[in-house]
Amino acid sequence: MAVMLRTLHIPARVVNGFRSDEFNDVTGNYVVRAKNAHSWVEAYFPGYGWTTFDPTPGGDIGHRKVGTEHALSGCGAILLA
């Protein structure tokens, strides 16, 4: 996905991190394990900044989601090309 965006001259990057929804009530912290490792794509849109695109099925745990309609508004020429 990042390569596809870059061929359209849209700045994009691959991000590596962790996603976990397991919370420890005793310590007040999230429990993060190696199995929680994850990668996703971010694209930069002027006026909106870096926007997360996670093509992983069920990939919405631990991420702030921005709808593509909102993130791409004003970029219709790029989408139609």
mmCIF file of the N, C-alpha and C atoms, coordinates in Angstrom:
data_MODEL
# 
_entry.id   MODEL 
# 
loop_
_atom_site.group_PDB 
_atom_site.id 
_atom_site.type_symbol 
_atom_site.label_atom_id 
_atom_site.label_alt_id 
_atom_site.label_comp_id 
_atom_site.label_asym_id 
_atom_site.label_entity_id 
_atom_site.label_seq_id 
_atom_site.pdbx_PDB_ins_code 
_atom_site.Cartn_x 
_atom_site.Cartn_y 
_atom_site.Cartn_z 
_atom_site.occupancy 
_atom_site.B_iso_or_equiv 
_atom_site.pdbx_formal_charge 
_atom_site.auth_seq_id 
_atom_site.auth_comp_id 
_atom_site.auth_asym_id 
_atom_site.auth_atom_id 
_atom_site.pdbx_PDB_model_num 
ATOM 1   N N  . MET A 1 1  ? 0.814   -1.183  0.000   1.00 0.00 ? 1  MET A N  1 
ATOM 2   C CA . MET A 1 1  ? 0.000   0.000   0.000   1.00 0.00 ? 1  MET A CA 1 
ATOM 3   C C  . MET A 1 1  ? 0.865   1.257   0.000   1.00 0.00 ? 1  MET A C  1 
ATOM 4   N N  . ALA A 1 2  ? 1.936   1.249   0.783   1.00 0.00 ? 2  ALA A N  1 
ATOM 5   C CA . ALA A 1 2  ? 2.823   2.417   0.822   1.00 0.00 ? 2  ALA A CA 1 
ATOM 6   C C  . ALA A 1 2  ? 3.464   2.658   -0.544  1.00 0.00 ? 2  ALA A C  1 
ATOM 7   N N  . VAL A 1 3  ? 3.860   1.599   -1.217  1.00 0.00 ? 3  VAL A N  1 
ATOM 8   C CA . VAL A 1 3  ? 4.466   1.732   -2.541  1.00 0.00 ? 3  VAL A CA 1 
ATOM 9   C C  . VAL A 1 3  ? 3.442   2.298   -3.524  1.00 0.00 ? 3  VAL A C  1 
ATOM 10  N N  . MET A 1 4  ? 2.207   1.791   -3.470  1.00 0.00 ? 4  MET A N  1 
ATOM 11  C CA . MET A 1 4  ? 1.154   2.289   -4.350  1.00 0.00 ? 4  MET A CA 1 
ATOM 12  C C  . MET A 1 4  ? 0.934   3.788   -4.136  1.00 0.00 ? 4  MET A C  1 
ATOM 13  N N  . LEU A 1 5  ? 0.858   4.217   -2.882  1.00 0.00 ? 5  LEU A N  1 
ATOM 14  C CA . LEU A 1 5  ? 0.671   5.634   -2.591  1.00 0.00 ? 5  LEU A CA 1 
ATOM 15  C C  . LEU A 1 5  ? 1.839   6.470   -3.099  1.00 0.00 ? 5  LEU A C  1 
ATOM 16  N N  . ARG A 1 6  ? 3.046   5.962   -2.925  1.00 0.00 ? 6  ARG A N  1 
ATOM 17  C CA . ARG A 1 6  ? 4.223   6.705   -3.384  1.00 0.00 ? 6  ARG A CA 1 
ATOM 18  C C  . ARG A 1 6  ? 4.271   6.834   -4.899  1.00 0.00 ? 6  ARG A C  1 
ATOM 19  N N  . THR A 1 7  ? 3.782   5.826   -5.626  1.00 0.00 ? 7  THR A N  1 
ATOM 20  C CA . THR A 1 7  ? 3.757   5.946   -7.092  1.00 0.00 ? 7  THR A CA 1 
ATOM 21  C C  . THR A 1 7  ? 2.778   7.026   -7.535  1.00 0.00 ? 7  THR A C  1 
ATOM 22  N N  . LEU A 1 8  ? 1.829   7.379   -6.659  1.00 0.00 ? 8  LEU A N  1 
ATOM 23  C CA . LEU A 1 8  ? 0.894   8.470   -6.932  1.00 0.00 ? 8  LEU A CA 1 
ATOM 24  C C  . LEU A 1 8  ? 1.394   9.792   -6.352  1.00 0.00 ? 8  LEU A C  1 
ATOM 25  N N  . HIS A 1 9  ? 2.657   9.801   -5.899  1.00 0.00 ? 9  HIS A N  1 
ATOM 26  C CA . HIS A 1 9  ? 3.299   10.984  -5.312  1.00 0.00 ? 9  HIS A CA 1 
ATOM 27  C C  . HIS A 1 9  ? 2.621   11.442  -4.020  1.00 0.00 ? 9  HIS A C  1 
ATOM 28  N N  . ILE A 1 10 ? 2.070   10.473  -3.288  1.00 0.00 ? 10 ILE A N  1 
ATOM 29  C CA . ILE A 1 10 ? 1.513   10.741  -1.968  1.00 0.00 ? 10 ILE A CA 1 
ATOM 30  C C  . ILE A 1 10 ? 2.533   10.238  -0.949  1.00 0.00 ? 10 ILE A C  1 
ATOM 31  N N  . PRO A 1 11 ? 3.043   11.108  -0.083  1.00 0.00 ? 11 PRO A N  1 
ATOM 32  C CA . PRO A 1 11 ? 4.009   10.650  0.922   1.00 0.00 ? 11 PRO A CA 1 
ATOM 33  C C  . PRO A 1 11 ? 3.389   9.549   1.790   1.00 0.00 ? 11 PRO A C  1 
ATOM 34  N N  . ALA A 1 12 ? 4.116   8.453   1.955   1.00 0.00 ? 12 ALA A N  1 
ATOM 35  C CA . ALA A 1 12 ? 3.609   7.331   2.733   1.00 0.00 ? 12 ALA A CA 1 
ATOM 36  C C  . ALA A 1 12 ? 4.760   6.671   3.474   1.00 0.00 ? 12 ALA A C  1 
ATOM 37  N N  . ARG A 1 13 ? 4.412   6.037   4.597   1.00 0.00 ? 13 ARG A N  1 
ATOM 38  C CA . ARG A 1 13 ? 5.425   5.337   5.387   1.00 0.00 ? 13 ARG A CA 1 
ATOM 39  C C  . ARG A 1 13 ? 4.806   4.088   6.003   1.00 0.00 ? 13 ARG A C  1 
ATOM 40  N N  . VAL A 1 14 ? 5.653   3.108   6.255   1.00 0.00 ? 14 VAL A N  1 
ATOM 41  C CA . VAL A 1 14 ? 5.240   1.883   6.943   1.00 0.00 ? 14 VAL A CA 1 
ATOM 42  C C  . VAL A 1 14 ? 5.646   2.054   8.400   1.00 0.00 ? 14 VAL A C  1 
ATOM 43  N N  . VAL A 1 15 ? 4.702   1.816   9.301   1.00 0.00 ? 15 VAL A N  1 
ATOM 44  C CA . VAL A 1 15 ? 4.931   2.006   10.732  1.00 0.00 ? 15 VAL A CA 1 
ATOM 45  C C  . VAL A 1 15 ? 4.873   0.650   11.424  1.00 0.00 ? 15 VAL A C  1 
ATOM 46  N N  . ASN A 1 16 ? 5.802   0.427   12.336  1.00 0.00 ? 16 ASN A N  1 
ATOM 47  C CA . ASN A 1 16 ? 5.827   -0.799  13.132  1.00 0.00 ? 16 ASN A CA 1 
ATOM 48  C C  . ASN A 1 16 ? 5.589   -0.441  14.585  1.00 0.00 ? 16 ASN A C  1 
ATOM 49  N N  . GLY A 1 17 ? 4.783   -1.218  15.247  1.00 0.00 ? 17 GLY A N  1 
ATOM 50  C CA . GLY A 1 17 ? 4.500   -0.959  16.654  1.00 0.00 ? 17 GLY A CA 1 
ATOM 51  C C  . GLY A 1 17 ? 3.764   -2.130  17.266  1.00 0.00 ? 17 GLY A C  1 
ATOM 52  N N  . PHE A 1 18 ? 2.986   -1.835  18.284  1.00 0.00 ? 18 PHE A N  1 
ATOM 53  C CA . PHE A 1 18 ? 2.255   -2.857  19.013  1.00 0.00 ? 18 PHE A CA 1 
ATOM 54  C C  . PHE A 1 18 ? 0.816   -2.416  19.206  1.00 0.00 ? 18 PHE A C  1 
ATOM 55  N N  . ARG A 1 19 ? -0.099  -3.400  19.185  1.00 0.00 ? 19 ARG A N  1 
ATOM 56  C CA . ARG A 1 19 ? -1.508  -3.138  19.465  1.00 0.00 ? 19 ARG A CA 1 
ATOM 57  C C  . ARG A 1 19 ? -1.955  -4.120  20.534  1.00 0.00 ? 19 ARG A C  1 
ATOM 58  N N  . SER A 1 20 ? -2.558  -3.597  21.562  1.00 0.00 ? 20 SER A N  1 
ATOM 59  C CA . SER A 1 20 ? -3.051  -4.477  22.614  1.00 0.00 ? 20 SER A CA 1 
ATOM 60  C C  . SER A 1 20 ? -4.285  -3.856  23.251  1.00 0.00 ? 20 SER A C  1 
ATOM 61  N N  . ASP A 1 21 ? -5.252  -4.700  23.554  1.00 0.00 ? 21 ASP A N  1 
ATOM 62  C CA . ASP A 1 21 ? -6.421  -4.223  24.286  1.00 0.00 ? 21 ASP A CA 1 
ATOM 63  C C  . ASP A 1 21 ? -6.502  -4.890  25.659  1.00 0.00 ? 21 ASP A C  1 
ATOM 64  N N  . GLU A 1 22 ? -5.390  -5.530  26.071  1.00 0.00 ? 22 GLU A N  1 
ATOM 65  C CA . GLU A 1 22 ? -5.329  -6.195  27.371  1.00 0.00 ? 22 GLU A CA 1 
ATOM 66  C C  . GLU A 1 22 ? -4.841  -5.188  28.417  1.00 0.00 ? 22 GLU A C  1 
ATOM 67  N N  . PHE A 1 23 ? -5.723  -4.825  29.352  1.00 0.00 ? 23 PHE A N  1 
ATOM 68  C CA . PHE A 1 23 ? -5.405  -3.825  30.360  1.00 0.00 ? 23 PHE A CA 1 
ATOM 69  C C  . PHE A 1 23 ? -5.265  -4.492  31.718  1.00 0.00 ? 23 PHE A C  1 
ATOM 70  N N  . ASN A 1 24 ? -4.207  -4.143  32.460  1.00 0.00 ? 24 ASN A N  1 
ATOM 71  C CA . ASN A 1 24 ? -3.986  -4.667  33.805  1.00 0.00 ? 24 ASN A CA 1 
ATOM 72  C C  . ASN A 1 24 ? -4.537  -3.646  34.793  1.00 0.00 ? 24 ASN A C  1 
ATOM 73  N N  . ASP A 1 25 ? -5.642  -3.985  35.438  1.00 0.00 ? 25 ASP A N  1 
ATOM 74  C CA . ASP A 1 25 ? -6.285  -3.064  36.391  1.00 0.00 ? 25 ASP A CA 1 
ATOM 75  C C  . ASP A 1 25 ? -5.426  -2.788  37.619  1.00 0.00 ? 25 ASP A C  1 
ATOM 76  N N  . VAL A 1 26 ? -4.570  -3.732  37.984  1.00 0.00 ? 26 VAL A N  1 
ATOM 77  C CA . VAL A 1 26 ? -3.732  -3.574  39.180  1.00 0.00 ? 26 VAL A CA 1 
ATOM 78  C C  . VAL A 1 26 ? -2.650  -2.513  38.943  1.00 0.00 ? 26 VAL A C  1 
ATOM 79  N N  . THR A 1 27 ? -1.955  -2.610  37.801  1.00 0.00 ? 27 THR A N  1 
ATOM 80  C CA . THR A 1 27 ? -0.865  -1.665  37.534  1.00 0.00 ? 27 THR A CA 1 
ATOM 81  C C  . THR A 1 27 ? -1.342  -0.423  36.799  1.00 0.00 ? 27 THR A C  1 
ATOM 82  N N  . GLY A 1 28 ? -2.525  -0.501  36.178  1.00 0.00 ? 28 GLY A N  1 
ATOM 83  C CA . GLY A 1 28 ? -3.026  0.634   35.413  1.00 0.00 ? 28 GLY A CA 1 
ATOM 84  C C  . GLY A 1 28 ? -2.331  0.790   34.069  1.00 0.00 ? 28 GLY A C  1 
ATOM 85  N N  . ASN A 1 29 ? -1.755  -0.300  33.570  1.00 0.00 ? 29 ASN A N  1 
ATOM 86  C CA . ASN A 1 29 ? -1.032  -0.275  32.293  1.00 0.00 ? 29 ASN A CA 1 
ATOM 87  C C  . ASN A 1 29 ? -1.587  -1.324  31.342  1.00 0.00 ? 29 ASN A C  1 
ATOM 88  N N  . TYR A 1 30 ? -1.348  -1.081  30.046  1.00 0.00 ? 30 TYR A N  1 
ATOM 89  C CA . TYR A 1 30 ? -1.676  -2.093  29.053  1.00 0.00 ? 30 TYR A CA 1 
ATOM 90  C C  . TYR A 1 30 ? -0.580  -3.154  29.039  1.00 0.00 ? 30 TYR A C  1 
ATOM 91  N N  . VAL A 1 31 ? -0.962  -4.398  28.841  1.00 0.00 ? 31 VAL A N  1 
ATOM 92  C CA . VAL A 1 31 ? -0.019  -5.499  28.736  1.00 0.00 ? 31 VAL A CA 1 
ATOM 93  C C  . VAL A 1 31 ? 0.311   -5.669  27.250  1.00 0.00 ? 31 VAL A C  1 
ATOM 94  N N  . VAL A 1 32 ? 1.592   -5.548  26.924  1.00 0.00 ? 32 VAL A N  1 
ATOM 95  C CA . VAL A 1 32 ? 2.029   -5.660  25.533  1.00 0.00 ? 32 VAL A CA 1 
ATOM 96  C C  . VAL A 1 32 ? 2.989   -6.835  25.419  1.00 0.00 ? 32 VAL A C  1 
ATOM 97  N N  . ARG A 1 33 ? 2.682   -7.730  24.504  1.00 0.00 ? 33 ARG A N  1 
ATOM 98  C CA . ARG A 1 33 ? 3.492   -8.925  24.301  1.00 0.00 ? 33 ARG A CA 1 
ATOM 99  C C  . ARG A 1 33 ? 4.024   -8.945  22.871  1.00 0.00 ? 33 ARG A C  1 
ATOM 100 N N  . ALA A 1 34 ? 4.988   -9.809  22.614  1.00 0.00 ? 34 ALA A N  1 
ATOM 101 C CA . ALA A 1 34 ? 5.561   -9.918  21.270  1.00 0.00 ? 34 ALA A CA 1 
ATOM 102 C C  . ALA A 1 34 ? 4.488   -10.245 20.237  1.00 0.00 ? 34 ALA A C  1 
ATOM 103 N N  . LYS A 1 35 ? 3.480   -11.011 20.637  1.00 0.00 ? 35 LYS A N  1 
ATOM 104 C CA . LYS A 1 35 ? 2.408   -11.367 19.702  1.00 0.00 ? 35 LYS A CA 1 
ATOM 105 C C  . LYS A 1 35 ? 1.565   -10.158 19.299  1.00 0.00 ? 35 LYS A C  1 
ATOM 106 N N  . ASN A 1 36 ? 1.711   -9.040  19.992  1.00 0.00 ? 36 ASN A N  1 
ATOM 107 C CA . ASN A 1 36 ? 0.969   -7.814  19.674  1.00 0.00 ? 36 ASN A CA 1 
ATOM 108 C C  . ASN A 1 36 ? 1.679   -6.935  18.649  1.00 0.00 ? 36 ASN A C  1 
ATOM 109 N N  . ALA A 1 37 ? 2.827   -7.406  18.129  1.00 0.00 ? 37 ALA A N  1 
ATOM 110 C CA . ALA A 1 37 ? 3.552   -6.630  17.109  1.00 0.00 ? 37 ALA A CA 1 
ATOM 111 C C  . ALA A 1 37 ? 2.675   -6.474  15.869  1.00 0.00 ? 37 ALA A C  1 
ATOM 112 N N  . HIS A 1 38 ? 2.750   -5.303  15.245  1.00 0.00 ? 38 HIS A N  1 
ATOM 113 C CA . HIS A 1 38 ? 1.877   -5.008  14.108  1.00 0.00 ? 38 HIS A CA 1 
ATOM 114 C C  . HIS A 1 38 ? 2.521   -3.945  13.230  1.00 0.00 ? 38 HIS A C  1 
ATOM 115 N N  . SER A 1 39 ? 2.186   -3.962  11.946  1.00 0.00 ? 39 SER A N  1 
ATOM 116 C CA . SER A 1 39 ? 2.642   -2.926  11.008  1.00 0.00 ? 39 SER A CA 1 
ATOM 117 C C  . SER A 1 39 ? 1.432   -2.366  10.275  1.00 0.00 ? 39 SER A C  1 
ATOM 118 N N  . TRP A 1 40 ? 1.498   -1.092  9.921   1.00 0.00 ? 40 TRP A N  1 
ATOM 119 C CA . TRP A 1 40 ? 0.432   -0.454  9.177   1.00 0.00 ? 40 TRP A CA 1 
ATOM 120 C C  . TRP A 1 40 ? 1.018   0.663   8.334   1.00 0.00 ? 40 TRP A C  1 
ATOM 121 N N  . VAL A 1 41 ? 0.202   1.275   7.511   1.00 0.00 ? 41 VAL A N  1 
ATOM 122 C CA . VAL A 1 41 ? 0.641   2.328   6.593   1.00 0.00 ? 41 VAL A CA 1 
ATOM 123 C C  . VAL A 1 41 ? 0.057   3.659   7.038   1.00 0.00 ? 41 VAL A C  1 
ATOM 124 N N  . GLU A 1 42 ? 0.841   4.708   6.898   1.00 0.00 ? 42 GLU A N  1 
ATOM 125 C CA . GLU A 1 42 ? 0.361   6.074   7.116   1.00 0.00 ? 42 GLU A CA 1 
ATOM 126 C C  . GLU A 1 42 ? 0.646   6.880   5.856   1.00 0.00 ? 42 GLU A C  1 
ATOM 127 N N  . ALA A 1 43 ? -0.313  7.692   5.458   1.00 0.00 ? 43 ALA A N  1 
ATOM 128 C CA . ALA A 1 43 ? -0.157  8.561   4.292   1.00 0.00 ? 43 ALA A CA 1 
ATOM 129 C C  . ALA A 1 43 ? -0.315  9.998   4.751   1.00 0.00 ? 43 ALA A C  1 
ATOM 130 N N  . TYR A 1 44 ? 0.427   10.907  4.112   1.00 0.00 ? 44 TYR A N  1 
ATOM 131 C CA . TYR A 1 44 ? 0.375   12.320  4.491   1.00 0.00 ? 44 TYR A CA 1 
ATOM 132 C C  . TYR A 1 44 ? -0.500  13.089  3.509   1.00 0.00 ? 44 TYR A C  1 
ATOM 133 N N  . PHE A 1 45 ? -1.493  13.791  4.044   1.00 0.00 ? 45 PHE A N  1 
ATOM 134 C CA . PHE A 1 45 ? -2.356  14.647  3.244   1.00 0.00 ? 45 PHE A CA 1 
ATOM 135 C C  . PHE A 1 45 ? -2.285  16.057  3.799   1.00 0.00 ? 45 PHE A C  1 
ATOM 136 N N  . PRO A 1 46 ? -1.888  17.043  2.976   1.00 0.00 ? 46 PRO A N  1 
ATOM 137 C CA . PRO A 1 46 ? -1.818  18.430  3.433   1.00 0.00 ? 46 PRO A CA 1 
ATOM 138 C C  . PRO A 1 46 ? -3.161  18.855  4.047   1.00 0.00 ? 46 PRO A C  1 
ATOM 139 N N  . GLY A 1 47 ? -3.090  19.506  5.176   1.00 0.00 ? 47 GLY A N  1 
ATOM 140 C CA . GLY A 1 47 ? -4.293  19.935  5.875   1.00 0.00 ? 47 GLY A CA 1 
ATOM 141 C C  . GLY A 1 47 ? -4.839  18.916  6.853   1.00 0.00 ? 47 GLY A C  1 
ATOM 142 N N  . TYR A 1 48 ? -4.403  17.648  6.720   1.00 0.00 ? 48 TYR A N  1 
ATOM 143 C CA . TYR A 1 48 ? -4.867  16.579  7.609   1.00 0.00 ? 48 TYR A CA 1 
ATOM 144 C C  . TYR A 1 48 ? -3.722  15.915  8.356   1.00 0.00 ? 48 TYR A C  1 
ATOM 145 N N  . GLY A 1 49 ? -2.536  15.982  7.794   1.00 0.00 ? 49 GLY A N  1 
ATOM 146 C CA . GLY A 1 49 ? -1.385  15.339  8.422   1.00 0.00 ? 49 GLY A CA 1 
ATOM 147 C C  . GLY A 1 49 ? -1.306  13.864  8.084   1.00 0.00 ? 49 GLY A C  1 
ATOM 148 N N  . TRP A 1 50 ? -0.604  13.115  8.913   1.00 0.00 ? 50 TRP A N  1 
ATOM 149 C CA . TRP A 1 50 ? -0.422  11.679  8.696   1.00 0.00 ? 50 TRP A CA 1 
ATOM 150 C C  . TRP A 1 50 ? -1.693  10.955  9.102   1.00 0.00 ? 50 TRP A C  1 
ATOM 151 N N  . THR A 1 51 ? -2.216  10.148  8.193   1.00 0.00 ? 51 THR A N  1 
ATOM 152 C CA . THR A 1 51 ? -3.463  9.416   8.396   1.00 0.00 ? 51 THR A CA 1 
ATOM 153 C C  . THR A 1 51 ? -3.174  7.923   8.334   1.00 0.00 ? 51 THR A C  1 
ATOM 154 N N  . THR A 1 52 ? -3.706  7.184   9.298   1.00 0.00 ? 52 THR A N  1 
ATOM 155 C CA . THR A 1 52 ? -3.479  5.746   9.390   1.00 0.00 ? 52 THR A CA 1 
ATOM 156 C C  . THR A 1 52 ? -4.405  4.980   8.450   1.00 0.00 ? 52 THR A C  1 
ATOM 157 N N  . PHE A 1 53 ? -3.813  4.048   7.715   1.00 0.00 ? 53 PHE A N  1 
ATOM 158 C CA . PHE A 1 53 ? -4.566  3.106   6.897   1.00 0.00 ? 53 PHE A CA 1 
ATOM 159 C C  . PHE A 1 53 ? -4.079  1.720   7.285   1.00 0.00 ? 53 PHE A C  1 
ATOM 160 N N  . ASP A 1 54 ? -4.976  0.926   7.831   1.00 0.00 ? 54 ASP A N  1 
ATOM 161 C CA . ASP A 1 54 ? -4.601  -0.413  8.273   1.00 0.00 ? 54 ASP A CA 1 
ATOM 162 C C  . ASP A 1 54 ? -5.397  -1.432  7.475   1.00 0.00 ? 54 ASP A C  1 
ATOM 163 N N  . PRO A 1 55 ? -4.777  -2.049  6.453   1.00 0.00 ? 55 PRO A N  1 
ATOM 164 C CA . PRO A 1 55 ? -5.504  -3.002  5.616   1.00 0.00 ? 55 PRO A CA 1 
ATOM 165 C C  . PRO A 1 55 ? -5.691  -4.372  6.265   1.00 0.00 ? 55 PRO A C  1 
ATOM 166 N N  . THR A 1 56 ? -5.226  -4.543  7.499   1.00 0.00 ? 56 THR A N  1 
ATOM 167 C CA . THR A 1 56 ? -5.348  -5.822  8.186   1.00 0.00 ? 56 THR A CA 1 
ATOM 168 C C  . THR A 1 56 ? -6.811  -6.062  8.577   1.00 0.00 ? 56 THR A C  1 
ATOM 169 N N  . PRO A 1 57 ? -7.385  -7.219  8.243   1.00 0.00 ? 57 PRO A N  1 
ATOM 170 C CA . PRO A 1 57 ? -8.759  -7.506  8.672   1.00 0.00 ? 57 PRO A CA 1 
ATOM 171 C C  . PRO A 1 57 ? -8.879  -7.424  10.189  1.00 0.00 ? 57 PRO A C  1 
ATOM 172 N N  . GLY A 1 58 ? -9.894  -6.745  10.654  1.00 0.00 ? 58 GLY A N  1 
ATOM 173 C CA . GLY A 1 58 ? -10.090 -6.597  12.090  1.00 0.00 ? 58 GLY A CA 1 
ATOM 174 C C  . GLY A 1 58 ? -9.016  -5.758  12.742  1.00 0.00 ? 58 GLY A C  1 
ATOM 175 N N  . GLY A 1 59 ? -8.366  -4.887  11.988  1.00 0.00 ? 59 GLY A N  1 
ATOM 176 C CA . GLY A 1 59 ? -7.231  -4.132  12.500  1.00 0.00 ? 59 GLY A CA 1 
ATOM 177 C C  . GLY A 1 59 ? -7.582  -2.819  13.151  1.00 0.00 ? 59 GLY A C  1 
ATOM 178 N N  . ASP A 1 60 ? -8.593  -2.799  14.025  1.00 0.00 ? 60 ASP A N  1 
ATOM 179 C CA . ASP A 1 60 ? -8.965  -1.531  14.626  1.00 0.00 ? 60 ASP A CA 1 
ATOM 180 C C  . ASP A 1 60 ? -8.667  -1.451  16.115  1.00 0.00 ? 60 ASP A C  1 
ATOM 181 N N  . ILE A 1 61 ? -8.026  -2.443  16.699  1.00 0.00 ? 61 ILE A N  1 
ATOM 182 C CA . ILE A 1 61 ? -7.702  -2.402  18.123  1.00 0.00 ? 61 ILE A CA 1 
ATOM 183 C C  . ILE A 1 61 ? -6.524  -1.459  18.349  1.00 0.00 ? 61 ILE A C  1 
ATOM 184 N N  . GLY A 1 62 ? -6.708  -0.504  19.244  1.00 0.00 ? 62 GLY A N  1 
ATOM 185 C CA . GLY A 1 62 ? -5.612  0.366   19.641  1.00 0.00 ? 62 GLY A CA 1 
ATOM 186 C C  . GLY A 1 62 ? -5.262  1.468   18.669  1.00 0.00 ? 62 GLY A C  1 
ATOM 187 N N  . HIS A 1 63 ? -6.088  1.702   17.649  1.00 0.00 ? 63 HIS A N  1 
ATOM 188 C CA . HIS A 1 63 ? -5.789  2.755   16.678  1.00 0.00 ? 63 HIS A CA 1 
ATOM 189 C C  . HIS A 1 63 ? -6.904  3.780   16.634  1.00 0.00 ? 63 HIS A C  1 
ATOM 190 N N  . ARG A 1 64 ? -6.532  5.001   16.452  1.00 0.00 ? 64 ARG A N  1 
ATOM 191 C CA . ARG A 1 64 ? -7.507  6.048   16.178  1.00 0.00 ? 64 ARG A CA 1 
ATOM 192 C C  . ARG A 1 64 ? -7.811  5.963   14.698  1.00 0.00 ? 64 ARG A C  1 
ATOM 193 N N  . LYS A 1 65 ? -9.038  5.701   14.342  1.00 0.00 ? 65 LYS A N  1 
ATOM 194 C CA . LYS A 1 65 ? -9.406  5.537   12.941  1.00 0.00 ? 65 LYS A CA 1 
ATOM 195 C C  . LYS A 1 65 ? -9.901  6.855   12.368  1.00 0.00 ? 65 LYS A C  1 
ATOM 196 N N  . VAL A 1 66 ? -9.488  7.114   11.163  1.00 0.00 ? 66 VAL A N  1 
ATOM 197 C CA . VAL A 1 66 ? -9.975  8.261   10.412  1.00 0.00 ? 66 VAL A CA 1 
ATOM 198 C C  . VAL A 1 66 ? -10.583 7.701   9.146   1.00 0.00 ? 66 VAL A C  1 
ATOM 199 N N  . GLY A 1 67 ? -11.845 8.014   8.900   1.00 0.00 ? 67 GLY A N  1 
ATOM 200 C CA . GLY A 1 67 ? -12.506 7.502   7.709   1.00 0.00 ? 67 GLY A CA 1 
ATOM 201 C C  . GLY A 1 67 ? -11.828 8.000   6.447   1.00 0.00 ? 67 GLY A C  1 
ATOM 202 N N  . THR A 1 68 ? -11.754 7.152   5.438   1.00 0.00 ? 68 THR A N  1 
ATOM 203 C CA . THR A 1 68 ? -11.095 7.551   4.194   1.00 0.00 ? 68 THR A CA 1 
ATOM 204 C C  . THR A 1 68 ? -11.840 8.679   3.515   1.00 0.00 ? 68 THR A C  1 
ATOM 205 N N  . GLU A 1 69 ? -13.156 8.771   3.717   1.00 0.00 ? 69 GLU A N  1 
ATOM 206 C CA . GLU A 1 69 ? -13.898 9.870   3.112   1.00 0.00 ? 69 GLU A CA 1 
ATOM 207 C C  . GLU A 1 69 ? -13.390 11.210  3.648   1.00 0.00 ? 69 GLU A C  1 
ATOM 208 N N  . HIS A 1 70 ? -13.177 11.263  4.976   1.00 0.00 ? 70 HIS A N  1 
ATOM 209 C CA . HIS A 1 70 ? -12.695 12.487  5.604   1.00 0.00 ? 70 HIS A CA 1 
ATOM 210 C C  . HIS A 1 70 ? -11.236 12.748  5.234   1.00 0.00 ? 70 HIS A C  1 
ATOM 211 N N  . ALA A 1 71 ? -10.433 11.726  5.277   1.00 0.00 ? 71 ALA A N  1 
ATOM 212 C CA . ALA A 1 71 ? -8.991  11.898  5.025   1.00 0.00 ? 71 ALA A CA 1 
ATOM 213 C C  . ALA A 1 71 ? -8.703  12.278  3.596   1.00 0.00 ? 71 ALA A C  1 
ATOM 214 N N  . LEU A 1 72 ? -9.531  11.822  2.669   1.00 0.00 ? 72 LEU A N  1 
ATOM 215 C CA . LEU A 1 72 ? -9.246  12.041  1.266   1.00 0.00 ? 72 LEU A CA 1 
ATOM 216 C C  . LEU A 1 72 ? -10.097 13.139  0.636   1.00 0.00 ? 72 LEU A C  1 
ATOM 217 N N  . SER A 1 73 ? -10.923 13.813  1.420   1.00 0.00 ? 73 SER A N  1 
ATOM 218 C CA . SER A 1 73 ? -11.733 14.872  0.830   1.00 0.00 ? 73 SER A CA 1 
ATOM 219 C C  . SER A 1 73 ? -10.796 15.947  0.280   1.00 0.00 ? 73 SER A C  1 
ATOM 220 N N  . GLY A 1 74 ? -11.085 16.405  -0.884  1.00 0.00 ? 74 GLY A N  1 
ATOM 221 C CA . GLY A 1 74 ? -10.211 17.378  -1.540  1.00 0.00 ? 74 GLY A CA 1 
ATOM 222 C C  . GLY A 1 74 ? -9.119  16.740  -2.353  1.00 0.00 ? 74 GLY A C  1 
ATOM 223 N N  . CYS A 1 75 ? -9.056  15.413  -2.346  1.00 0.00 ? 75 CYS A N  1 
ATOM 224 C CA . CYS A 1 75 ? -8.034  14.704  -3.109  1.00 0.00 ? 75 CYS A CA 1 
ATOM 225 C C  . CYS A 1 75 ? -8.676  13.888  -4.231  1.00 0.00 ? 75 CYS A C  1 
ATOM 226 N N  . GLY A 1 76 ? -9.889  14.239  -4.618  1.00 0.00 ? 76 GLY A N  1 
ATOM 227 C CA . GLY A 1 76 ? -10.639 13.471  -5.603  1.00 0.00 ? 76 GLY A CA 1 
ATOM 228 C C  . GLY A 1 76 ? -9.896  13.307  -6.912  1.00 0.00 ? 76 GLY A C  1 
ATOM 229 N N  . ALA A 1 77 ? -9.129  14.304  -7.330  1.00 0.00 ? 77 ALA A N  1 
ATOM 230 C CA . ALA A 1 77 ? -8.404  14.193  -8.594  1.00 0.00 ? 77 ALA A CA 1 
ATOM 231 C C  . ALA A 1 77 ? -7.395  13.055  -8.545  1.00 0.00 ? 77 ALA A C  1 
ATOM 232 N N  . ILE A 1 78 ? -6.801  12.852  -7.383  1.00 0.00 ? 78 ILE A N  1 
ATOM 233 C CA . ILE A 1 78 ? -5.843  11.767  -7.233  1.00 0.00 ? 78 ILE A CA 1 
ATOM 234 C C  . ILE A 1 78 ? -6.556  10.426  -7.291  1.00 0.00 ? 78 ILE A C  1 
ATOM 235 N N  . LEU A 1 79 ? -7.723  10.333  -6.657  1.00 0.00 ? 79 LEU A N  1 
ATOM 236 C CA . LEU A 1 79 ? -8.455  9.080   -6.613  1.00 0.00 ? 79 LEU A CA 1 
ATOM 237 C C  . LEU A 1 79 ? -9.023  8.702   -7.976  1.00 0.00 ? 79 LEU A C  1 
ATOM 238 N N  . LEU A 1 80 ? -9.370  9.684   -8.781  1.00 0.00 ? 80 LEU A N  1 
ATOM 239 C CA . LEU A 1 80 ? -9.969  9.403   -10.078 1.00 0.00 ? 80 LEU A CA 1 
ATOM 240 C C  . LEU A 1 80 ? -8.949  9.129   -11.149 1.00 0.00 ? 80 LEU A C  1 
ATOM 241 N N  . ALA A 1 81 ? -7.702  9.522   -10.907 1.00 0.00 ? 81 ALA A N  1 
ATOM 242 C CA . ALA A 1 81 ? -6.659  9.363   -11.937 1.00 0.00 ? 81 ALA A CA 1 
ATOM 243 C C  . ALA A 1 81 ? -6.321  7.906   -12.140 1.00 0.00 ? 81 ALA A C  1 
# 
